[in-house]
Amino acid sequence: MNHDVSHSFGDTRLRATVNVHGAELCALRDEVAGCDLLWDAGPAWKRHSPVLFPIVGRLDNDTAMFDGRPYRITQHGFARDMDFRWIERNADSCVLELSDNDRTRALFPSAFRLKIGYRIANGGLTVTYRVINPDPTRTLSASLGAHPAFVWPLRPGVAKTDHVIEFDHPEPEKVRRISGGLLSPDLFPTPIRGRELPLSEDLFTADALILDHPASHGLTYRIPGGPGLRVTWKGFRQLGLWMKPGADFLCIEPWYGMTSPQDFSGEFAKKPGLFHLPPGQEWHAEWSVAPV
């Protein structure tokens, strides 16, 4: 790939590639095991790990109201479809930035700076996010989410149903679901048994499985007795799990914010699940993944 378009980096265990378009992680390979860890953006879903900003999920009618004026923001926001600019490119890391511009202000009138950093160290990848409000007078309200799609099954020839997610703590709370693209008001019994979620495609026939208040900040996605991935996160409030039935990936998604509730209308700043940054303030979050 053209070095201006993408940047590859790593250590003796992991190798990653990040694309300037969307600041998207588009490859992650375990060099020791000789296998890819990230979905290849095949026909079933043509993304690898999009950045969700300034919304997670959908808005009713894809419309956000700012001071009574409607703006069209489609699912998961616009950052995933914008070209970032390189801030740093190193042998083990990179940093990219997106700032508000004429294109973003036509969709979302707030000023912002979004910095995303990727670093591989000690056989693990860490992704960091900084959202900065440069506006001297107005609060910035937004959401941000990660959406990495890991290969499922983790190894060829292993059944998908032979995989589990092991959470760091028991997750007894009921889960949320999406209906018609928006957040259902209903709560559903969790399929998690203590700390363990046995995986099957049937979990996702009703779209994403959403943990609104996860007790855990880490999990292990694995083949019992075999290889797995350790995923941890900081600064995010929710966790989404999703796959497209029939496709060979599993998305493990730390979020700050969710799709709009079915009964929500009104000013965007009052939407549930946003962070609110006063002038000059910043929001930080990160997630990490490592083979185990």
Residue pairs with C-beta under 8 A, 6 or more apart in sequence:
1 8
1 17
3 89
4 20
4 86
5 19
5 20
5 21
6 17
6 18
6 19
6 20
6 26
7 17
7 18
7 20
7 86
7 89
7 94
8 15
8 16
8 17
8 27
9 15
9 16
9 18
9 89
9 90
9 91
9 92
9 93
9 94
9 118
9 120
10 16
10 31
10 92
10 120
11 92
11 120
11 121
11 122
11 123
12 31
12 32
12 123
13 30
13 31
13 32
13 123
13 291
14 28
14 29
14 30
14 31
14 120
14 123
14 124
14 125
14 290
14 291
15 27
15 28
15 29
15 31
15 120
16 25
16 27
16 28
16 29
16 118
16 120
16 125
17 25
17 26
17 27
17 28
18 24
18 25
18 26
18 94
18 96
18 118
19 26
20 83
20 84
20 85
20 86
20 96
21 81
21 82
21 83
21 84
22 50
22 51
22 79
22 80
22 81
22 82
22 83
22 84
23 51
23 79
23 84
23 96
23 98
23 116
24 47
24 48
24 49
24 50
24 51
24 80
25 38
25 48
25 49
25 118
25 125
25 127
25 148
26 38
26 41
26 48
26 49
27 36
27 38
27 48
28 36
28 37
28 38
28 125
28 289
29 35
29 36
29 37
29 38
30 36
30 37
30 291
32 291
33 227
33 291
35 151
35 154
35 155
36 151
37 150
37 151
37 229
37 289
37 291
38 48
38 49
38 148
38 149
38 150
38 151
39 45
39 48
39 149
39 150
39 151
39 247
39 248
39 249
40 48
41 47
41 48
42 247
42 248
44 244
44 246
44 247
44 248
44 249
45 149
45 244
45 247
45 249
47 80
47 147
47 149
48 148
48 149
49 146
49 147
49 148
49 149
50 76
50 80
50 147
51 79
51 80
51 114
51 116
51 144
51 145
51 146
51 147
52 76
52 77
52 79
52 80
52 143
52 144
52 145
52 146
52 147
52 255
53 77
53 78
53 79
53 80
53 114
53 131
53 142
53 143
53 144
53 145
54 73
54 77
54 78
54 79
54 108
54 110
54 112
54 142
54 143
54 144
55 64
55 73
55 76
55 77
55 142
55 143
55 257
56 76
56 77
56 143
56 144
56 145
56 255
56 256
56 257
56 258
56 259
56 273
57 75
57 76
57 178
57 181
57 182
57 183
57 257
57 258
57 259
57 260
58 74
58 75
58 181
58 182
58 259
58 260
59 73
59 260
59 268
59 271
60 182
60 260
60 262
60 264
60 265
62 72
62 73
62 74
62 75
63 70
63 71
63 72
63 73
64 70
64 71
64 72
64 73
64 108
64 268
64 271
65 71
65 266
65 267
65 268
66 109
66 110
66 267
66 268
66 269
67 267
68 267
69 109
71 106
71 107
71 108
71 109
71 268
72 107
73 107
73 108
75 181
76 145
76 147
77 108
77 143
78 103
78 104
78 107
78 108
79 98
79 114
82 98
82 103
82 104
84 96
84 97
84 98
84 116
85 96
85 97
85 98
86 94
86 95
86 96
87 95
87 96
87 97
87 115
88 94
88 95
88 117
92 119
92 120
92 121
93 117
93 118
93 119
93 120
94 117
94 118
95 115
95 116
95 117
95 118
96 115
96 116
96 117
97 113
97 114
97 115
97 116
98 104
98 113
98 114
99 112
99 113
99 114
99 134
100 108
100 110
100 111
100 112
100 113
104 112
110 133
110 135
110 138
110 140
110 141
110 142
111 133
111 134
111 135
111 138
111 140
112 131
112 132
112 133
112 134
112 140
112 142
113 130
113 131
113 132
113 134
114 129
114 130
114 131
114 132
114 144
115 129
115 130
115 132
116 127
116 128
116 129
116 130
117 127
117 128
117 129
117 130
118 125
118 126
118 127
118 128
119 125
119 126
119 128
120 126
122 290
123 290
123 291
124 230
124 288
124 289
124 290
125 288
125 289
125 290
126 286
126 287
126 288
127 146
127 286
127 287
127 288
128 284
128 285
128 286
129 144
129 235
129 283
129 284
129 285
129 286
130 282
130 283
130 284
131 140
131 142
131 144
131 275
131 277
131 282
131 283
132 277
132 281
132 282
133 139
133 140
133 277
133 278
133 279
133 280
133 281
133 282
134 280
135 279
136 279
136 280
137 279
138 279
139 269
139 276
139 277
139 278
139 279
140 276
140 277
141 268
141 269
141 271
141 274
141 275
141 276
141 277
142 257
142 274
142 275
142 277
143 255
143 256
143 257
143 258
143 273
143 274
143 275
144 255
144 256
144 257
144 275
144 283
144 285
145 236
145 240
145 253
145 254
145 255
145 256
145 257
146 233
146 236
146 253
146 254
146 255
146 287
147 251
147 253
148 251
148 252
148 253
148 287
148 289
149 243
149 249
149 250
149 251
150 221
150 229
150 249
150 250
150 251
150 252
150 289
151 248
151 249
151 250
152 160
152 163
152 199
152 243
152 248
152 249
152 250
153 159
153 160
153 162
153 163
153 223
153 248
154 163
154 221
154 222
154 223
154 226
154 227
154 228
154 229
155 223
155 226
155 227
158 223
158 226
160 199
160 200
160 201
161 198
161 199
161 200
162 223
162 224
163 199
163 221
163 222
163 223
163 250
164 196
164 197
164 198
164 199
164 221
164 222
164 224
165 196
165 197
165 199
165 219
165 220
165 221
165 222
165 241
165 252
166 195
166 196
166 197
166 219
166 220
166 222
167 192
167 195
167 196
167 197
167 214
167 215
167 216
167 218
167 219
168 195
168 215
168 216
168 217
168 218
168 219
169 195
169 215
169 216
170 192
170 194
170 195
170 215
171 190
171 192
171 195
171 197
171 211
171 214
171 215
171 216
172 190
172 192
173 190
173 211
173 212
173 213
173 214
173 215
174 187
174 188
174 189
174 190
175 187
175 188
175 189
175 190
175 191
175 209
175 210
175 211
175 212
176 183
176 184
176 187
176 188
176 210
176 211
176 212
176 258
177 183
177 184
177 186
177 188
177 206
177 207
177 208
177 209
177 210
178 184
178 206
178 207
178 208
178 210
178 259
179 206
179 207
179 262
180 262
181 259
182 259
182 260
182 261
182 262
183 210
183 258
183 259
183 260
183 261
183 262
184 262
185 261
185 262
185 263
191 197
191 198
191 203
191 209
197 203
197 241
199 250
201 243
201 245
201 246
203 209
203 241
204 241
204 242
204 243
204 244
204 245
205 245
207 242
208 240
208 241
208 242
208 253
209 240
209 241
209 242
210 238
210 239
210 240
210 241
210 258
211 238
211 239
211 240
211 241
212 238
212 258
213 237
213 238
214 238
214 239
216 239
217 232
217 233
217 234
218 230
218 231
218 232
218 233
219 230
219 231
219 232
219 252
220 228
220 229
220 230
220 231
220 292
221 228
221 229
221 231
221 250
221 252
222 228
222 229
222 292
227 291
227 292
228 291
228 292
229 289
229 290
229 291
229 292
230 288
230 289
230 290
230 291
230 292
231 252
231 287
231 288
231 289
232 287
232 288
233 239
233 254
233 285
233 286
233 287
233 288
234 285
234 286
234 287
235 256
235 283
235 284
235 285
235 286
236 254
236 255
236 256
236 285
236 287
237 255
237 256
237 257
237 273
238 254
238 255
238 256
238 257
238 258
238 273
239 252
239 253
239 254
239 255
240 251
240 253
240 255
240 258
241 250
241 251
241 252
241 253
242 250
242 251
242 253
243 249
243 250
243 251
254 285
254 287
256 273
256 275
256 283
256 285
257 273
257 274
257 275
258 272
258 273
260 271
260 272
261 272
264 271
264 272
268 274
269 276
275 283
277 283
